[in-house]
Structures are given as structure tokens and as C-alpha cells.
Amino acid sequence: MNNYDSVMARRAEIMKRSLGLDYDQFEDEGIGFDYEKMMMDSGYTLKDVQMIQLSNSVGNTPMIELKRLSAYARSLSEKGMGARIFLKDEATNLSGSFKARRAAMSIHQAKKLGYKGVVAATSGNYGAAVAALAARAGLKCIIVQECFDSKGVSQPEIIEKARACEAYGAEVIQLSVGPELFYKFLLVLEETGYFNASLYSPYGVMGIETLGLEIAHESMRRFGRYPDMVIATNAGGGNLTGTARGLKKEGAIDTEIVAASVDLYGLHMASDHDFNRKSFTTGHTGFGIPFTTNPDRSDVPRSAARPLRYMDRYVLVNQGSVFFITEALARLEGLERGPAGNTSLAAAFKLAQTMREDALIIVQESEYTGAGKHVSAQVSFACDNGIDLRFGDPLTEQPGTSIVFPKSARDIAIKELDMDDLRHSYLKRYKTMALTEADLKYLAEELKLTVEEVTKRMEASDETT
């Protein structure tokens, strides 16, 4: 039977067949699982990943110093402050984004295991990346998109990405917002017998490790030291997780890892009403917060994206500030890049002003832009949907109601999230459980804490229940 409940009941079986990976072998007694074993059992070394990517015109992207943007930030800083800002220009990858790193590994694994095609559920750059790499490998490709609301109105950015997928020869299945996406994704996997090119498999996340490795290696080669800070745009968590793992494997263990998301608090990503009242389809809190505090909500039994294991800080920027910095990047540096990839750049511009002028900040990715991904298309779409567009204090922006552009770069602002609040949100689903020592050890690894710190937080949670 192919009704919703029947297909969802077969979820685990479908996933196992479509990935060729038995997640049960990594499960521990209790709540935990062996994360590092899952990553290691993929069968690829980091050197293998590099070779696979380079053979597909992926990776080894330039790290560009944004001298004029850095000087702009420095002009707003106190004397001696204003860090140097660098951009890892991932738009130079095949398909135009860092997602090609993930896709290269998923496609290689699919080909290795003898699958005839691949399926990915994504409305973002990953679809174009999977389609492009599948084309190179001679595999069929189906992309399942959440594209429009119940009135048939589609996001311009998603339509642009569908166009890119189709240009590479992929079949694109477009759906309305809601639970239908995952159901349809599972059904397509089952009916075709294709490979699940999940963003959250070990293959997807290890593909990003090379990004962190390249940043660390290039920084050491050019400056004799590792970056002080690396900022990653955060949605599902794989971008940050893979980058941080690669940095640490190359020796950059003291580099501060900062997550940045567009502030869309108050908008529900599965809401038909809210779907077209946002100007960003990824890199925002609607994905960033839920996937940080509950990473296994993804399309695999255990997600390889575990952002709280690596995150030191989490900051938010508003939509207007990201649009502003996108324009600044183009006009000051001659780099026209997509707004979603510039979320981290907006955060970097503000954070640079709080750091000494010889400090190194690396914005770890950029993305291609064009057509529906362009600022003008996004802003026009917002206007058509009744969003109030104005200049003013970015912190007064109300997602779904207004977009507030800073009058000048001086007005760009960030919100700092409390890491303990995020950890509390993660832990609260276990507060009624009797946790073993092994469970506590697992939670300590997940939350970048000691066992004692986890125990104290659990006890404090019990007291406030």
C-alpha cells in the first residue's frame, strides 16, 4: 500500500535499502550511537575524498581576502580593531556552491554500489549539485522540491534552482509545502530503487571536511597560523559540522567556530501561510534551530550533521542586513554572490569590528547567484507578498511582516543566541528518562560538555519541571 501511513511505516526499511548502510550497527544501548564509527565505516579517508572531488572539478577553491570590505568594517571600529575578512569562494565549484562537495561523495558512493540513479529531497543548491554530479557519472537523477503554497505561488529562488537541476538533465518533482515532501521522497526511493543522496549521510558530511581542511592548510601556508574564527551559515548543520571536523583534523583545534543564520523567528517552515512570507529558503532559523537541537529529525536514521558538537557561538542576522552586505560585496569587491551564502558575511562584518586588526576571520562559503536567486528578485517577491520594506534598525525587523534594511553599514546588527538555551532544548526530551553513565557520556559528546556539566543541567531541568 502506498498511502501516507503505510509508506511512513516502511521508512526504516526504505532508508536501509536506498543507502546501502545499516545504521543498526552503530546503535548503543540507551539513547546513544557511535558517531565516529559511523563516519569511519564509510570506507573513505580524507585523502580519498579530496581525490574524488578534484576529479570532478570540486574543491581546491580560492580563499580571497576581502580587503575593501575589511577596510569598511575597520573604519567603523575602535583604533586597532577590525579583523581581516576572507571568503572561501565556493561559487567556483562545479554547480556553483559548496554543496558540490557533498554531492560528489554521494554520487561516487551510488556509482560504486551499482545504483542506476539518485534521489534528493531539497529546494536548495544541493539539488543542482546532485544533478550536475549525476550527469558527470551517467546516473539518473530525481530532485523532489517543496516549491509552492496552496495557491500555486512559488518562491523565485526555488524556481531558479529547479531550472538549474533541469539544465543538468534531472527530473524535478515539485510539491506544495507540508508533510507531503518526505512521503513523496520515500515513495520515489522505493519505486525507483535509486540511491538516497541525503545531505545528512556520512558521505554528505565528510564531503565538507575537505572545506575545513583547505581553510586550515591555506591559512597556515599564507599566514603561519590558523584562523581566529570561521563562520558557517547554518541550516541543517552539515555545513558547520563538516567544516569544523576538517579544521580540527588539519590541526586548527583552537579556531572559534561560529554558526550564523537569518533570523526568521515566528515563521513556521511547514506553514502554507508562512511559506512565501520569507525571503530565504535556507540558512535560516527555521532549519538552523530545530536541526541544532534535534539533529536526528533528518531523512536518515542518524544524522551525520551534529552542530552542537562543534559550535562555539550562534549568531543571527536579519534579512535586510544580508541583502545590504550582498550589495556591498558586489560593489566593493566585484563579487556577485547569492544572498543566502552571504549570511555568514553579514555576521563577519559585524564581528570583525570586535576583533583586533591582525585577526583572521574566514567566511567559509559563497554561492552562485542569478535569476530568482538575485537580491532584486527576492525583494520584489517580498513586496508582491505584502511585506513592508523600509530602512531603519535591523533589530526591529519582524519576519513575515517586514524587511528592514540598514541605512548604513554602521547599523548592521547581530543577535547572539545563548548556547546553554540551545543545549537545554536538546536535553529536555530526555528529562523524564533514567539515563545511564553511557547515556551521559554520549550527551556530553553531543553538547561539547563534560559528564558533570550534563548531569548538573539535567538536575536543574528536573527542579524546574
C-alpha positions in Angstrom: 0.0 0.0 0.0 1.2 3.5 -0.8 -1.0 5.6 1.4 0.8 8.0 3.8 0.7 5.9 6.9 1.9 2.7 5.1 4.8 4.4 3.4 5.9 6.1 6.7 5.7 2.7 8.4 8.3 1.4 5.9 10.6 4.3 6.4 13.5 2.4 8.1 13.4 -0.4 5.5 13.3 2.1 2.6 16.2 4.1 4.0 18.4 1.0 4.6 17.9 -0.2 1.0 18.5 3.2 -0.5 21.7 4.0 1.3 23.3 0.5 1.4 24.1 1.4 5.1 22.9 -0.5 8.1 22.5 2.1 10.8 21.7 -0.5 13.4 25.4 -1.5 13.7 26.2 1.9 15.2 23.5 1.9 17.9 24.5 1.7 21.5 22.2 0.6 24.4 20.2 3.5 25.6 20.0 6.8 23.6 23.4 6.9 22.1 25.2 5.7 19.0 28.8 5.5 17.9 29.1 8.7 15.7 32.8 8.3 14.9 32.4 4.6 14.0 29.6 5.6 11.6 31.9 8.2 10.0 34.9 5.9 9.8 32.9 2.9 8.4 32.2 4.9 5.2 35.4 3.4 3.9 36.9 6.7 2.7 39.9 8.6 4.1 40.0 12.4 3.8 42.7 12.0 1.1 40.2 9.7 -0.8 37.5 12.4 -0.5 39.9 15.1 -1.9 40.8 12.9 -4.9 37.2 12.1 -5.7 36.2 15.8 -5.5 39.1 17.1 -7.5 38.5 14.5 -10.3 35.0 16.1 -10.5 36.1 19.8 -10.6 35.1 20.2 -7.0 37.2 21.7 -4.2 40.5 23.5 -4.0 38.6 26.8 -4.2 40.3 30.2 -3.7 40.4 31.9 -0.3 40.0 35.6 -1.1 40.9 38.4 1.2 38.1 41.0 1.1 40.4 44.0 1.5 37.9 46.7 0.8 35.1 45.2 2.9 37.6 44.7 5.7 38.7 48.3 5.5 35.0 49.3 5.6 34.5 47.3 8.8 37.7 48.8 10.2 36.5 52.3 9.6 33.6 51.6 12.0 35.8 50.1 14.6 37.9 51.4 17.5 41.5 52.0 16.9 43.5 48.8 16.5 40.3 46.8 15.9 38.7 45.4 12.7 39.8 41.9 11.7 40.8 40.8 8.2 37.9 39.1 6.4 38.4 36.3 3.9 35.9 34.5 1.7 36.3 30.8 0.7 34.8 31.2 -2.8 32.8 28.0 -3.1 30.9 29.5 -6.1 33.8 28.3 -8.2 32.8 24.7 -7.6 31.0 22.7 -10.3 27.3 23.7 -9.9 28.3 26.9 -8.0 28.2 26.1 -4.3 29.8 24.1 -1.5 27.0 21.6 -1.9 29.0 20.1 -4.8 31.5 18.7 -2.2 28.6 16.7 -0.6 27.1 15.6 -3.9 30.5 14.4 -5.2 30.7 11.8 -2.4 27.1 10.7 -2.6 27.3 10.2 -6.4 30.6 8.4 -6.1 29.1 6.0 -3.5 26.0 5.4 -5.6 28.1 4.6 -8.6 30.3 2.3 -6.5 27.4 0.4 -5.1 25.8 -0.1 -8.6 22.7 2.2 -8.2 21.2 3.3 -11.5 20.2 6.7 -10.2 19.9 9.1 -7.2 17.2 10.9 -5.4 17.5 14.0 -3.2 14.8 16.0 -1.4 16.0 19.6 -1.5 14.8 23.0 -2.5 18.3 24.5 -2.3 21.7 24.4 -4.0 22.1 20.7 -3.2 19.6 19.8 -5.9 21.7 21.4 -8.6 24.9 19.9 -7.2 23.4 16.4 -7.2 22.1 16.8 -10.7 25.4 18.1 -12.0 27.5 15.3 -10.5 24.9 12.7 -11.5 25.2 13.9 -15.1 29.0 13.5 -15.0 28.6 10.0 -13.6 25.9 8.9 -16.1 23.3 8.3 -13.4 19.6 9.2 -13.5 18.6 11.9 -11.1 15.3 12.9 -9.4 15.0 16.0 -7.3 12.0 16.4 -5.0 11.2 20.1 -4.2 8.9 21.8 -1.7 8.1 24.6 -4.1 4.8 26.4 -3.7 1.9 27.2 -1.4 -1.7 26.0 -1.8 -2.4 28.9 -4.2 0.3 27.7 -6.5 2.7 30.6 -5.8 6.3 29.6 -5.9 9.4 31.0 -4.4 11.6 32.6 -7.1 14.8 31.2 -5.6 13.4 27.6 -5.7 12.2 28.1 -9.3 15.7 29.2 -10.2 17.2 26.1 -8.6 14.7 23.9 -10.4 15.8 25.4 -13.7 19.4 24.6 -12.8 18.5 21.0 -11.9 16.7 20.5 -15.2 19.6 22.0 -17.1 21.7 19.2 -15.9 19.1 16.6 -17.0 17.4 15.9 -13.7 13.7 15.2 -13.3 12.2 17.7 -10.8 9.1 16.8 -8.8 7.6 20.0 -7.3 5.3 19.8 -4.3 3.4 22.1 -2.1 4.7 22.9 1.4 3.9 20.4 4.2 4.4 16.7 5.1 3.9 15.6 1.5 7.6 16.1 0.8 9.1 13.4 2.9 6.3 11.0 2.0 6.9 11.6 -1.8 10.6 11.3 -1.3 10.3 7.9 0.4 7.9 6.7 -2.3 10.2 7.7 -5.1 13.1 5.9 -3.4 11.1 2.8 -3.1 9.6 2.8 -6.6 12.9 3.5 -8.4 15.4 1.6 -6.2 17.7 4.7 -6.5 20.3 5.8 -4.0 19.3 8.3 -1.3 21.8 11.2 -1.8 21.0 12.6 1.6 22.6 15.7 2.9 22.9 14.0 6.3 24.6 10.7 5.4 28.3 10.2 6.4 29.1 10.7 2.7 27.4 14.1 2.6 29.1 15.5 5.7 32.6 14.1 5.0 32.5 15.8 1.7 32.5 19.1 3.6 35.5 18.1 5.7 37.8 19.0 2.8 36.5 22.6 3.0 37.7 22.9 6.6 41.0 21.2 5.7 41.6 23.6 2.8 40.9 26.6 5.0 43.3 25.4 7.7 46.0 24.5 5.2 45.8 27.7 3.3 45.8 29.9 6.4 48.9 28.2 7.7 50.6 28.4 4.4 49.9 32.1 3.9 50.0 33.4 7.5 51.8 30.8 9.5 48.8 30.3 11.8 45.2 29.0 11.7 42.2 31.4 11.5 41.0 33.0 14.7 37.4 32.5 13.6 35.5 30.6 10.9 31.8 31.4 10.3 29.5 28.9 8.7 25.9 29.6 7.5 23.8 27.2 9.5 20.7 25.3 8.4 20.7 21.5 8.7 24.1 21.6 10.4 26.2 19.6 7.9 28.0 22.7 6.6 29.2 23.6 10.1 29.9 20.1 11.2 32.0 19.1 8.2 33.9 22.3 8.1 34.7 22.1 11.8 35.8 18.4 11.5 38.1 19.3 8.6 39.7 22.2 10.5 40.3 20.0 13.5 41.8 17.2 11.5 44.3 19.6 10.0 45.2 20.9 13.5 43.1 24.1 13.8 41.7 23.0 17.2 41.6 26.5 18.7 39.8 28.2 15.8 36.4 29.6 17.0 33.5 28.0 15.2 30.6 30.4 14.7 27.2 29.5 13.3 25.2 32.2 11.5 21.5 32.1 10.4 19.0 34.5 9.1 16.5 35.4 11.8 13.1 34.1 10.8 11.8 33.5 14.3 8.0 33.3 14.3 7.7 31.7 10.8 6.9 28.0 10.6 8.6 26.3 7.7 5.8 23.8 7.2 3.1 26.5 7.2 1.2 27.2 4.0 0.6 30.8 5.2 4.3 31.4 6.1 6.0 29.7 3.2 6.0 32.8 0.9 6.4 35.4 3.6 10.2 34.7 3.9 13.0 35.8 1.6 15.4 33.0 2.4 14.7 29.3 1.6 17.8 28.1 3.6 20.4 29.3 6.1 17.7 30.5 8.5 16.4 29.7 12.0 13.5 27.7 10.6 16.0 24.9 9.9 19.0 26.0 11.9 17.4 25.9 15.4 15.4 22.6 15.0 18.3 20.7 13.4 20.7 22.0 16.1 18.6 20.9 19.0 17.3 17.7 17.4 19.7 16.6 14.6 18.1 13.2 14.0 14.9 14.8 12.6 16.6 14.4 9.2 15.9 11.9 6.3 18.3 9.2 7.7 18.1 7.3 11.0 21.1 9.0 12.4 22.3 12.3 11.0 26.0 12.9 10.4 25.4 16.6 11.0 25.8 17.2 14.7 26.4 21.0 15.0 26.4 21.3 18.8 29.4 19.0 18.9 31.4 21.7 17.2 29.7 25.1 17.6 31.2 27.7 19.9 28.7 30.5 19.2 25.5 31.0 17.3 24.5 34.5 15.9 21.6 35.7 13.9 21.3 38.4 11.3 18.2 39.9 9.7 17.1 39.6 6.1 17.8 43.3 5.3 21.4 43.1 6.6 22.2 40.1 4.4 20.8 41.9 1.3 22.8 45.0 2.3 26.1 43.1 2.6 25.4 41.2 -0.7 25.3 44.6 -2.5 28.4 45.7 -0.6 30.3 42.6 -1.7 29.4 43.2 -5.3 30.2 46.9 -5.3 33.4 46.9 -3.2 34.9 43.6 -4.2 33.4 42.9 -7.6 32.0 39.6 -6.3 28.3 39.0 -7.1 27.3 36.1 -4.9 23.9 34.7 -3.7 22.3 36.3 -0.6 21.9 33.0 1.4 25.6 32.4 1.2 26.3 35.9 2.4 24.5 35.3 5.8 27.9 34.5 7.3 29.5 37.5 5.6 27.0 39.9 7.3 27.9 38.3 10.6 31.6 38.5 9.8 31.3 42.2 9.0 29.9 43.0 12.4 32.1 40.5 14.4 35.2 41.8 12.7 34.7 45.2 14.4 35.1 43.5 17.8 38.4 41.8 17.0 41.9 43.1 16.7 43.0 44.2 13.2 45.5 41.3 12.7 42.9 38.7 13.5 41.7 36.4 10.7 38.0 35.7 10.0 37.2 33.2 7.3 33.7 33.1 5.8 33.7 29.5 4.7 31.4 29.6 1.6 29.8 31.5 -1.1 27.2 30.5 -3.7 26.3 31.4 -7.3 23.6 33.9 -8.0 21.3 34.6 -10.9 17.6 34.9 -11.9 15.4 34.1 -8.9 18.4 33.9 -6.5 19.2 37.6 -7.1 18.5 40.3 -4.5 16.2 42.1 -6.8 14.0 39.0 -7.4 13.9 38.3 -3.6 13.0 41.8 -2.7 10.4 42.1 -5.5 8.8 38.9 -4.3 8.6 40.2 -0.8 6.9 43.3 -2.0 4.4 41.4 -4.0 3.5 39.4 -0.9 2.7 42.5 1.1 6.0 42.6 3.1 6.8 46.1 4.4 10.2 47.2 3.0 11.9 50.0 4.8 15.2 51.4 6.1 15.9 51.5 9.9 17.1 49.5 12.8 17.6 45.9 11.6 16.7 44.6 15.0 13.1 45.9 14.6 12.5 43.6 11.6 9.5 41.3 12.0 9.9 38.2 9.9 6.9 37.6 7.7 5.8 41.3 8.1 8.8 43.5 7.3 12.3 43.6 5.9 14.4 46.3 7.4 17.5 47.4 5.6 20.3 49.2 7.5 20.7 52.8 6.5 24.4 52.3 6.5 26.9 49.5 7.4 27.1 51.1 10.9 23.6 49.9 11.6 24.2 46.2 10.8 23.5 44.2 14.0 23.5 40.7 15.2 21.7 38.7 17.9 23.8 36.3 20.0 22.0 33.1 21.0 22.6 31.6 24.4 24.4 28.3 23.9 23.0 27.0 27.2 19.5 27.6 25.9 20.2 25.5 22.8 21.7 22.8 25.0 18.7 22.9 27.3 16.4 22.5 24.3 18.4 19.5 23.2 18.3 17.9 26.7 14.7 18.5 27.5 13.4 15.5 25.5 15.4 13.2 27.9 14.4 14.8 31.2 11.9 12.0 32.1 14.3 9.2 31.2 16.6 7.3 33.6 20.0 7.9 32.0 22.9 5.6 32.3 26.6 6.6 32.5 26.9 5.7 28.9 23.9 7.9 28.0 25.5 10.9 29.9 28.8 10.3 28.1 27.0 10.4 24.8 25.2 13.6 25.7 28.5 15.2 26.8 30.0 14.5 23.4 26.8 15.8 21.7 26.8 19.1 23.6 30.5 19.8 23.9 30.3 19.5 27.7 31.7 17.3 30.5 29.6 14.5 32.0 29.4 16.5 35.2 28.1 19.6 33.3 25.4 17.4 31.6 24.4 15.9 35.0 24.0 19.4 36.5 21.9 20.6 33.6 19.6 17.5 33.8 19.2 18.0 37.6 18.4 21.7 37.1 15.8 20.7 34.5 14.2 18.3 36.9 14.0 21.1 39.6 12.1 23.4 37.2 9.7 20.7 35.9 
